[in-house]
Amino acid sequence: MTVLRELLATDERRALEFFVVGLRDVSEPTVDGQELLYNASVLAHYAQVSTCATTDIPAPSSLTDVFDRFLSDASVRQDAHMMESAAAQCLLLAGFFEGQMRQRHNIRWYASLGAGFFSRAALQEPSPAKAQLLSALSRGFEPWRKRHARLGRELRDQAYLLRTTPPLM
């Protein structure tokens, strides 16, 4: 039972490490370390948040959710945290899940929207260091989106992530 639990269970640290390694593999060596860590944390976070979460902003199931949640309500545009969440969700869906989203959504439009969300979040962020990071993410949104898409494709192309072991008998 503990072997199965070990295979199926993960925690925030392991998820973050998984995506740091994955993004590093699809990135050029000159990529900014803080930006890489931030992007890995976005993927790790949404790997562990349900689309039905009630304690946090739920993971979006499609870019329509992003539109409904962040564009229909003008009041969220003045909230740095909400703008950062909107940008992260655009990055996740237009990037990592680009193949699935492309069939129903204009990826370029959502990428420009995501960059704008990061820019708004940066302007409203009280911490200068975080504002600088969010601004850099806004400027580099498209390259990061492409890295997310590449990582998503590579992970889907792998037939199995879990290796099976012979039965213990």
Contacts in CASP RR format, 6 or more apart in sequence:
PFRMAT RR
TARGET T0000
AUTHOR 0000-0000-0000
METHOD contacts of the structure
MODEL  1
MTVLRELLATDERRALEFFVVGLRDVSEPTVDGQELLYNASVLAHYAQVS
TCATTDIPAPSSLTDVFDRFLSDASVRQDAHMMESAAAQCLLLAGFFEGQ
MRQRHNIRWYASLGAGFFSRAALQEPSPAKAQLLSALSRGFEPWRKRHAR
LGRELRDQAYLLRTTPPLM
3 165 0 8 1.000
7 162 0 8 1.000
10 18 0 8 1.000
10 48 0 8 1.000
12 44 0 8 1.000
12 48 0 8 1.000
15 43 0 8 1.000
15 44 0 8 1.000
15 47 0 8 1.000
15 48 0 8 1.000
16 40 0 8 1.000
16 41 0 8 1.000
16 44 0 8 1.000
18 44 0 8 1.000
19 39 0 8 1.000
19 40 0 8 1.000
19 41 0 8 1.000
19 43 0 8 1.000
19 44 0 8 1.000
19 47 0 8 1.000
19 151 0 8 1.000
20 36 0 8 1.000
20 37 0 8 1.000
20 40 0 8 1.000
22 40 0 8 1.000
22 151 0 8 1.000
23 36 0 8 1.000
23 39 0 8 1.000
23 40 0 8 1.000
23 43 0 8 1.000
23 147 0 8 1.000
23 148 0 8 1.000
23 151 0 8 1.000
24 31 0 8 1.000
24 36 0 8 1.000
25 151 0 8 1.000
25 154 0 8 1.000
26 147 0 8 1.000
26 150 0 8 1.000
26 151 0 8 1.000
26 154 0 8 1.000
27 36 0 8 1.000
27 147 0 8 1.000
32 136 0 8 1.000
34 133 0 8 1.000
35 133 0 8 1.000
35 136 0 8 1.000
35 137 0 8 1.000
35 140 0 8 1.000
35 144 0 8 1.000
38 133 0 8 1.000
38 137 0 8 1.000
39 91 0 8 1.000
39 137 0 8 1.000
39 144 0 8 1.000
39 147 0 8 1.000
39 148 0 8 1.000
42 88 0 8 1.000
42 91 0 8 1.000
42 92 0 8 1.000
43 92 0 8 1.000
43 96 0 8 1.000
43 148 0 8 1.000
43 151 0 8 1.000
45 88 0 8 1.000
46 59 0 8 1.000
46 88 0 8 1.000
46 89 0 8 1.000
46 92 0 8 1.000
49 56 0 8 1.000
49 57 0 8 1.000
49 58 0 8 1.000
49 59 0 8 1.000
50 58 0 8 1.000
50 59 0 8 1.000
51 58 0 8 1.000
51 59 0 8 1.000
51 60 0 8 1.000
51 61 0 8 1.000
52 58 0 8 1.000
53 59 0 8 1.000
57 69 0 8 1.000
57 82 0 8 1.000
57 85 0 8 1.000
59 89 0 8 1.000
59 92 0 8 1.000
60 66 0 8 1.000
60 69 0 8 1.000
60 89 0 8 1.000
60 92 0 8 1.000
60 93 0 8 1.000
62 93 0 8 1.000
62 101 0 8 1.000
62 104 0 8 1.000
62 105 0 8 1.000
63 90 0 8 1.000
63 93 0 8 1.000
63 94 0 8 1.000
63 101 0 8 1.000
63 104 0 8 1.000
63 105 0 8 1.000
63 110 0 8 1.000
64 104 0 8 1.000
64 105 0 8 1.000
65 89 0 8 1.000
66 86 0 8 1.000
66 89 0 8 1.000
66 90 0 8 1.000
66 93 0 8 1.000
66 110 0 8 1.000
66 113 0 8 1.000
69 76 0 8 1.000
69 86 0 8 1.000
69 89 0 8 1.000
70 76 0 8 1.000
70 77 0 8 1.000
70 82 0 8 1.000
70 83 0 8 1.000
70 85 0 8 1.000
70 86 0 8 1.000
70 89 0 8 1.000
70 117 0 8 1.000
71 113 0 8 1.000
76 82 0 8 1.000
76 83 0 8 1.000
76 86 0 8 1.000
77 83 0 8 1.000
77 120 0 8 1.000
78 124 0 8 1.000
79 124 0 8 1.000
80 120 0 8 1.000
80 121 0 8 1.000
80 124 0 8 1.000
80 125 0 8 1.000
80 126 0 8 1.000
81 121 0 8 1.000
83 117 0 8 1.000
83 118 0 8 1.000
83 120 0 8 1.000
83 121 0 8 1.000
83 124 0 8 1.000
84 117 0 8 1.000
84 118 0 8 1.000
84 121 0 8 1.000
84 125 0 8 1.000
84 134 0 8 1.000
86 113 0 8 1.000
86 114 0 8 1.000
86 117 0 8 1.000
87 114 0 8 1.000
87 115 0 8 1.000
87 116 0 8 1.000
87 117 0 8 1.000
87 118 0 8 1.000
87 121 0 8 1.000
87 134 0 8 1.000
87 137 0 8 1.000
87 138 0 8 1.000
87 141 0 8 1.000
90 110 0 8 1.000
90 111 0 8 1.000
90 113 0 8 1.000
90 114 0 8 1.000
90 117 0 8 1.000
91 114 0 8 1.000
91 141 0 8 1.000
91 144 0 8 1.000
91 145 0 8 1.000
91 148 0 8 1.000
92 148 0 8 1.000
93 101 0 8 1.000
93 110 0 8 1.000
94 101 0 8 1.000
94 105 0 8 1.000
94 107 0 8 1.000
94 110 0 8 1.000
94 111 0 8 1.000
94 114 0 8 1.000
94 145 0 8 1.000
95 101 0 8 1.000
95 107 0 8 1.000
95 145 0 8 1.000
95 146 0 8 1.000
95 148 0 8 1.000
95 149 0 8 1.000
95 152 0 8 1.000
96 148 0 8 1.000
96 149 0 8 1.000
96 151 0 8 1.000
96 152 0 8 1.000
97 152 0 8 1.000
98 107 0 8 1.000
98 145 0 8 1.000
98 148 0 8 1.000
98 149 0 8 1.000
99 149 0 8 1.000
99 153 0 8 1.000
101 107 0 8 1.000
101 110 0 8 1.000
111 141 0 8 1.000
111 142 0 8 1.000
111 145 0 8 1.000
114 138 0 8 1.000
114 141 0 8 1.000
115 138 0 8 1.000
115 139 0 8 1.000
115 140 0 8 1.000
115 141 0 8 1.000
115 142 0 8 1.000
116 138 0 8 1.000
116 141 0 8 1.000
118 134 0 8 1.000
118 135 0 8 1.000
118 137 0 8 1.000
118 138 0 8 1.000
118 141 0 8 1.000
119 134 0 8 1.000
119 135 0 8 1.000
119 138 0 8 1.000
121 134 0 8 1.000
122 131 0 8 1.000
122 132 0 8 1.000
122 134 0 8 1.000
122 135 0 8 1.000
122 138 0 8 1.000
123 131 0 8 1.000
125 131 0 8 1.000
125 134 0 8 1.000
137 144 0 8 1.000
155 161 0 8 1.000
END
